[in-house]
Amino acid sequence: MTAIQANALRFSYPQRPGDPPFSLKLPTWTVPSGGRVALYGPSGCGKSTLLNLIAGVLEVSKGSLQVAGVEMQGLADADRRAHRIRTLGFVFQDYPLVGHLSALENVLFPFRLNPALRLDRAARDRARALLTELGLGDKVRRAPRALSQGERQRVAIARALVTEPSILLADEPTAGLDPARSSAVLELLESLCARRDLTLVLVSHDPAVLARFEHTLEVGGLSGVAS
């Protein structure tokens, strides 16, 4: 099965006076279900843009982009959002957590943001099980300030997985970390995805991170001046 399929994909940002024109072109790209792929390239080349197209935050300008079997081109904003809620989990560079909420409440925060998600006993049990799996079973009531950086990272990863996505998007999750901690975060993401048969699309500019991935995509060669 295929998790992501792009054909003749094209995206351009609306150009404002004084802004340099930008476009992203992806002739063909396939990510199999359960696959692991890293996106790389210089800052501003479109790595995060491609993640946002996959997530349906941005709308494809031309061509085809299928994510988990759904064609994103032409999909209404509400439908793209619903698909994002059902299908995708997100891990961000700074692992943002809500300071006044406990670890457990932070994991369950997507259910507060999205009425389409049902916050029931099964969801709460799943959140507790994820925190236990990540070695935080005895810290579910602690606020982020009472957790170490590594523990906050694991809470954020649990939050990304609690909705049971089929695709995990990670935007430079190891930026700013030393090599040992970077390796630990990657090993954790890899093992979690493998156990759940999740597709992982990760953005990085770190050669050591890219070396861990059998499949990579240089986004810098796909972007340029819009025409």
C-alpha positions in Angstrom: 0.0 0.0 0.0 1.0 3.6 -0.6 1.0 6.3 2.2 1.9 9.3 0.0 1.9 9.6 -3.8 2.7 12.8 -5.7 2.5 13.3 -9.4 3.3 16.5 -11.2 2.8 18.3 -7.9 3.1 22.1 -8.0 2.8 24.7 -5.3 3.4 28.4 -5.4 2.9 31.0 -2.6 0.9 34.1 -3.5 3.4 36.7 -4.4 3.4 40.0 -2.6 5.2 43.1 -3.8 8.9 42.8 -2.9 8.7 39.1 -2.1 10.9 36.8 -4.1 8.8 34.3 -6.1 8.8 30.7 -4.9 7.5 27.4 -6.3 7.8 23.8 -5.3 7.7 21.1 -8.1 7.6 17.4 -7.4 7.3 15.4 -10.6 6.8 12.0 -8.9 7.3 10.7 -5.4 6.0 7.6 -3.6 6.2 6.7 0.1 5.0 3.2 0.9 2.9 2.6 4.0 5.2 2.0 6.9 8.1 3.6 5.1 10.7 6.0 6.5 11.8 9.0 4.5 13.9 12.1 5.4 13.5 15.5 3.7 16.6 17.7 3.5 17.9 20.8 1.9 18.9 24.4 2.8 16.8 26.7 5.0 13.9 28.1 3.0 14.0 25.5 0.3 10.5 24.2 1.0 10.9 21.3 3.4 8.3 22.6 5.8 6.1 23.6 2.8 6.1 20.0 1.6 5.1 18.8 5.1 2.3 21.3 5.2 1.1 20.1 1.8 1.0 16.5 3.1 -0.8 17.7 6.2 -3.4 19.7 4.2 -2.4 23.0 5.8 -1.5 24.3 2.4 -3.5 23.5 -0.8 -1.9 22.0 -3.8 -1.7 24.4 -6.7 -1.6 21.9 -9.5 -1.1 18.2 -10.0 -1.9 15.3 -7.7 -1.0 14.6 -4.0 -2.6 11.5 -2.4 -2.2 11.0 1.3 -3.5 7.8 2.9 -5.5 7.2 -0.2 -7.2 10.7 -0.2 -6.6 13.1 -3.1 -5.7 16.4 -1.5 -5.9 18.5 -4.7 -9.2 20.4 -4.7 -10.3 19.2 -1.3 -12.2 21.8 0.7 -10.5 23.4 3.8 -12.8 21.6 6.2 -12.2 18.2 4.5 -8.4 18.7 4.6 -8.6 19.5 8.3 -10.8 16.5 9.0 -8.4 14.3 7.0 -5.4 15.7 9.0 -7.1 15.0 12.3 -7.9 11.4 11.3 -4.6 10.5 9.7 -1.6 12.5 10.9 0.5 13.0 14.0 3.0 15.8 14.4 6.3 16.1 16.2 7.8 19.6 16.2 11.4 20.9 16.8 10.6 22.7 20.1 8.2 20.1 21.5 5.6 22.7 22.7 3.7 21.7 25.7 1.0 23.7 27.7 2.7 24.8 30.9 -0.3 24.6 33.2 -1.4 21.2 32.1 -0.1 17.8 33.4 1.7 15.4 31.2 -1.5 13.4 30.8 -3.5 16.4 29.9 -0.9 17.5 27.4 -1.1 14.2 25.7 -4.9 14.5 25.5 -4.7 18.2 24.4 -5.6 17.4 20.7 -9.0 16.2 21.9 -9.6 19.7 23.4 -8.6 21.4 20.2 -10.5 19.2 17.8 -14.2 18.6 18.5 -14.1 15.9 15.9 -12.0 13.8 18.2 -13.9 12.0 21.0 -12.3 12.2 24.4 -13.6 9.0 25.9 -12.3 6.4 28.3 -10.5 4.6 25.5 -8.6 7.8 24.6 -7.6 8.4 28.2 -6.5 4.8 28.6 -4.5 5.0 25.4 -2.8 8.2 26.6 -1.8 6.6 29.9 -0.6 3.5 28.1 1.6 5.6 25.8 3.1 7.5 28.7 3.8 4.2 30.4 5.4 2.8 27.3 7.6 5.9 27.1 8.7 5.4 30.7 6.5 8.2 32.2 3.8 6.1 33.8 4.7 7.5 37.3 4.8 11.1 36.0 1.4 11.5 34.4 0.3 14.3 36.8 3.5 16.3 36.6 3.6 19.7 34.8 6.1 20.3 32.1 8.3 22.4 34.4 8.8 19.4 36.6 10.0 17.2 33.7 13.4 17.0 32.1 13.9 18.0 28.5 13.9 14.4 27.4 10.8 13.7 29.4 9.0 16.7 27.8 10.1 15.3 24.4 8.5 12.0 25.2 5.3 13.6 26.3 5.1 15.5 23.0 5.7 12.2 21.1 2.9 10.5 23.0 0.6 13.5 22.1 1.5 12.9 18.4 0.5 9.2 18.7 -2.6 9.4 20.9 -5.0 9.9 18.0 -3.6 6.7 16.4 -2.4 8.3 13.1 -1.1 6.3 10.2 1.5 8.9 9.2 3.9 10.7 11.6 5.4 14.1 10.4 8.5 15.2 12.3 9.9 18.7 11.6 13.6 18.8 12.7 12.9 16.9 16.0 16.6 16.7 16.8 17.6 20.2 16.0 19.8 21.7 18.8 20.4 18.3 20.5 23.8 16.8 21.1 24.6 13.6 19.1 23.8 11.2 21.9 20.4 12.8 22.6 19.7 13.1 18.9 20.3 9.4 18.4 18.1 8.5 21.4 15.2 10.6 20.0 15.6 8.9 16.5 15.7 5.4 18.0 12.6 6.2 20.0 10.7 7.5 16.9 11.9 4.6 14.8 10.9 1.9 17.3 7.5 3.5 18.0 6.7 3.7 14.2 7.9 0.2 13.7 5.7 -1.2 16.4 2.7 0.6 15.0 3.6 0.2 11.3 3.5 4.0 10.9 4.9 6.0 8.0 7.5 8.5 9.1 8.4 11.6 7.2 11.1 13.6 8.9 12.8 16.9 8.1 16.4 17.3 8.9 19.6 19.0 7.7 21.9 16.9 10.0 24.0 14.4 7.9 24.1 12.0 10.9 20.3 11.9 10.9 20.0 11.5 7.2 22.5 8.6 7.3 20.0 6.6 9.3 17.4 6.8 6.5 17.4 4.5 3.5 15.1 6.9 1.6 15.7 10.6 1.4 14.4 13.5 -0.7 16.4 16.6 -1.5 13.7 19.3 -1.5 16.2 22.0 -2.3 16.4 20.7 -5.9 12.7 20.9 -6.3 12.1 24.6 -5.5 12.9 27.7 -7.3 11.5 30.7 -9.1 7.9 30.5 -9.9 6.9 30.7 -13.5 
